[in-house]
Amino acid sequence: MDVTDKLFAGSIPEIYNRLLVPLIFEPYANDLAERIARTEPENVLETAAGTGVLTRAIVSRLPAQTRVVATDLNQPMLDHAAAKQPQPDRIAWRQADALALPFKNQEFDVVACQFGVMFFPDKIKGFSEARRVLTPRGHFFFNVWDRIGNNEFADIVTSSLARLFPQDPPMFMARTPHGYHDVGKIRNELGAAGFTDISAETVDHRSKAASPRDVAVAYCQGTPLRTEIETRDASLLEKATEIAADALAQRFGNGPIDGLIRAHVITATN
């Protein structure tokens, strides 16, 4: 993983939350929050909370007395999340590294991570930390994207940018968000971290947008893909966005569009 894969700063948090969250994250946040609510937890820890889409979904489904702590490695993402939360007293926002959690052993009934474990430089260490802070029979819920070929918008955007940068195509989407999709490997690494009760389910949704341009801006300007583009040539960010939008329009048309998104939802019990 490149160092820049974990950088969510500048204008990225705002674009990410405005365009990418409704495009691909909201349906899976609702799915994960429903699973969490069925366990009736008293203490919930979220890692890699981003701009808070899962956090808000969890809070909306749990009683007011439930303690929810939301963490992320990137303070700008947490700042954006906290500003969007209408009930600040319901959530404790805290900058933290999921591989070195600043919490006591057996402190939480649930640990949740929405599309974040792919960014862990050491997956087993991250899973071990989740298990450490879980109570006996506590639940670790997380989801990961399936391979990029089964996520149409991400695949088309990535392929289109290879035409602009043929010698060094930006591969952030394939490398990191869609780079940890082998369920067998995930099971093995959870087992290495000490989990024994593990289940996995593949869940499909449709990603919907008002226009190809919105999708292109979401991916090219609202993720670390932007940093990859600007590192190659900062003057080409808008051109890259236009090329991605054109490729999406050729595949889906110029009006409202929708494409397949597919993810694996993992539950591991302590």
C-alpha positions in Angstrom: 0.0 0.0 0.0 1.3 3.5 -0.9 1.6 6.0 2.0 -0.8 8.3 0.1 -3.6 5.6 0.1 -4.4 6.6 3.7 -4.4 10.4 3.2 -7.9 11.9 3.4 -7.4 15.6 3.7 -7.9 19.0 2.0 -11.2 19.0 0.0 -11.4 15.2 -0.1 -13.5 14.8 3.1 -16.2 17.2 1.8 -16.4 15.6 -1.7 -16.2 12.1 -0.2 -19.2 12.8 2.1 -21.3 14.7 -0.4 -20.9 12.4 -3.4 -19.2 9.1 -2.5 -21.1 8.3 0.7 -24.6 8.2 -1.0 -23.1 6.6 -4.1 -21.6 3.5 -2.5 -21.4 3.6 1.3 -24.9 4.3 2.6 -26.6 1.0 1.7 -23.8 -1.0 3.3 -23.8 1.2 6.4 -27.5 0.5 6.9 -26.9 -3.2 6.4 -24.1 -3.3 9.0 -26.0 -1.1 11.5 -29.0 -3.5 11.3 -26.7 -6.4 12.1 -25.1 -4.6 15.0 -28.5 -3.5 16.5 -29.6 -7.1 16.6 -26.9 -7.9 19.1 -28.2 -5.2 21.5 -24.8 -3.8 22.5 -24.1 -1.5 25.4 -20.7 -0.3 24.2 -19.8 0.1 20.5 -16.4 1.0 19.0 -16.1 2.0 15.4 -12.7 2.1 13.7 -12.0 3.9 10.4 -15.2 5.8 10.8 -14.5 8.3 8.0 -17.1 11.0 7.7 -19.5 9.0 10.0 -22.0 7.3 7.7 -21.9 4.1 9.7 -21.7 6.0 12.9 -24.9 7.8 12.2 -26.7 4.6 11.1 -25.6 2.9 14.3 -26.8 5.7 16.5 -30.2 5.9 14.8 -30.8 2.2 15.6 -29.6 2.0 19.2 -31.0 3.3 22.5 -29.7 6.7 23.8 -27.9 5.0 26.7 -25.7 3.0 24.3 -22.1 4.2 24.4 -20.7 4.8 20.9 -17.0 5.7 20.3 -16.0 6.5 16.7 -12.4 6.6 15.7 -10.4 7.3 12.6 -6.7 7.7 11.7 -7.5 11.0 9.8 -8.6 13.9 12.0 -10.0 15.9 9.0 -12.4 13.0 8.4 -13.5 13.0 12.0 -13.9 16.8 12.1 -16.2 16.5 9.1 -18.1 13.6 10.7 -18.6 15.5 14.0 -19.9 18.6 12.1 -22.6 16.4 10.4 -23.8 14.7 13.6 -27.0 16.5 15.0 -26.6 14.8 18.4 -23.0 15.3 19.5 -23.7 13.9 23.0 -24.4 10.5 21.5 -21.0 9.9 20.1 -17.4 10.3 21.3 -15.1 11.1 18.4 -11.5 10.2 18.8 -8.5 10.1 16.6 -6.9 6.6 16.9 -4.9 4.0 15.0 -6.9 0.7 14.6 -3.6 -1.2 15.0 -2.9 0.4 18.4 -6.3 1.1 20.0 -6.1 3.4 23.1 -8.7 1.3 25.0 -8.7 -1.3 27.8 -9.1 -5.0 27.2 -12.7 -6.3 26.9 -14.2 -2.7 26.9 -16.7 -3.1 24.0 -19.5 -5.5 23.1 -19.1 -4.6 19.4 -16.3 -3.4 17.2 -17.4 -2.2 13.7 -15.4 -1.2 10.7 -17.0 0.0 7.4 -14.7 -0.6 4.5 -11.6 0.2 6.5 -9.7 -3.0 7.1 -8.3 -2.9 3.6 -6.3 0.1 4.7 -4.7 -1.7 7.6 -1.0 -2.2 6.9 -1.0 -5.3 9.1 -4.4 -7.0 8.9 -3.7 -9.6 11.7 -2.6 -6.9 14.1 -5.7 -4.9 13.4 -7.9 -7.9 13.9 -6.0 -8.8 17.1 -6.6 -5.3 18.5 -10.3 -5.6 17.7 -10.4 -8.9 19.6 -8.5 -7.5 22.5 -11.0 -4.7 23.2 -14.0 -7.0 22.7 -15.9 -8.6 25.6 -16.2 -12.4 25.7 -18.7 -13.3 23.0 -18.4 -9.8 21.6 -18.9 -9.2 17.9 -16.5 -7.8 15.3 -18.5 -6.6 12.2 -16.8 -5.3 9.1 -17.3 -5.2 5.3 -14.8 -5.2 2.4 -15.4 -4.5 -1.3 -15.3 -7.5 -3.7 -12.8 -7.4 -6.6 -12.9 -4.3 -8.7 -14.4 -6.1 -11.7 -17.6 -6.7 -9.7 -17.9 -3.0 -8.9 -18.7 -1.3 -12.1 -18.1 2.4 -11.5 -14.7 1.9 -9.8 -13.6 -0.4 -12.6 -14.6 1.9 -15.4 -12.9 5.0 -13.7 -9.7 3.0 -13.1 -9.6 1.7 -16.7 -10.2 5.1 -18.1 -7.4 6.8 -16.2 -5.0 4.2 -17.6 -5.5 5.8 -21.0 -4.4 9.2 -19.6 -1.4 7.8 -17.8 -0.4 4.7 -19.9 3.1 4.5 -18.4 2.1 4.7 -14.8 -1.7 4.3 -14.4 -3.2 5.3 -11.0 -4.2 2.0 -9.4 -5.4 3.2 -5.9 -9.0 1.8 -6.4 -7.8 -1.7 -7.5 -4.8 -1.8 -5.1 -6.5 -0.8 -1.8 -10.3 -0.5 -1.6 -10.7 -3.5 -3.9 -7.5 -5.2 -3.0 -8.6 -7.3 0.0 -11.5 -9.4 -1.3 -10.4 -13.0 -0.8 -12.8 -14.4 1.8 -10.6 -17.4 2.4 -7.6 -15.2 3.2 -9.8 -13.0 5.4 -11.0 -16.1 7.4 -7.4 -17.3 7.8 -6.2 -13.9 9.1 -9.1 -13.6 11.5 -8.2 -17.1 12.7 -4.6 -16.0 13.2 -5.8 -13.2 15.3 -7.7 -15.6 17.6 -11.3 -15.5 16.2 -12.9 -18.9 15.7 -16.6 -18.1 15.0 -16.5 -16.4 11.6 -19.2 -15.9 9.0 -19.2 -14.2 5.6 -22.0 -13.0 3.3 -21.7 -11.4 -0.2 -24.1 -8.5 -0.6 -25.0 -6.7 -3.8 -26.5 -3.2 -4.2 -27.0 -0.8 -7.1 -24.9 2.4 -7.0 -27.0 5.3 -8.3 -26.0 8.8 -9.4 -27.6 11.8 -11.0 -24.9 11.9 -13.7 -21.7 10.3 -14.9 -19.9 13.6 -13.9 -21.0 13.1 -10.2 -19.4 9.6 -10.2 -16.2 10.8 -11.8 -15.8 13.7 -9.3 -16.6 11.3 -6.4 -13.8 8.9 -7.4 -11.2 11.2 -8.9 -11.5 14.1 -6.4 -13.1 12.5 -3.3 -10.6 9.7 -2.6 -6.8 9.3 -2.4 -7.0 8.6 -6.2 -6.9 12.4 -6.4 -3.4 12.4 -4.8 -2.3 9.7 -7.3 -3.5 11.9 -10.2 -2.0 15.1 -8.8 1.4 13.4 -8.0 1.6 12.5 -11.7 0.5 15.9 -13.0 -1.6 18.3 -10.8 -2.7 20.2 -13.9 -4.5 17.1 -15.2 -7.0 16.5 -12.4 -9.9 18.1 -14.3 -8.9 16.3 -17.5 -8.8 13.0 -15.6 -12.2 13.7 -14.2 -13.6 14.5 -17.7 -12.1 11.3 -19.1 -13.7 9.2 -16.4 -17.0 10.9 -16.9 -16.9 10.3 -20.6 -16.1 6.6 -20.1 -19.0 6.3 -17.7 -21.4 8.0 -20.1 -20.3 5.7 -22.9 -21.2 2.7 -20.7 -24.3 4.0 -18.9 -25.6 7.1 -20.8 -25.6 10.8 -20.0 -28.6 10.9 -17.6 -29.0 9.3 -14.2 -26.9 6.1 -14.0 -26.6 3.1 -11.8 -24.1 0.2 -11.6 -23.4 -2.9 -9.6 -21.6 -2.7 -6.3 -20.6 -5.9 -4.4 -19.1 -6.4 -1.0 -18.5 -9.1 1.6 -19.9 -8.6 5.1 -17.9 -10.4 7.8 -18.9 -11.2 11.3 -16.4 -12.7 13.8 -17.4 -13.5 17.4 -14.8 -13.4 20.2 
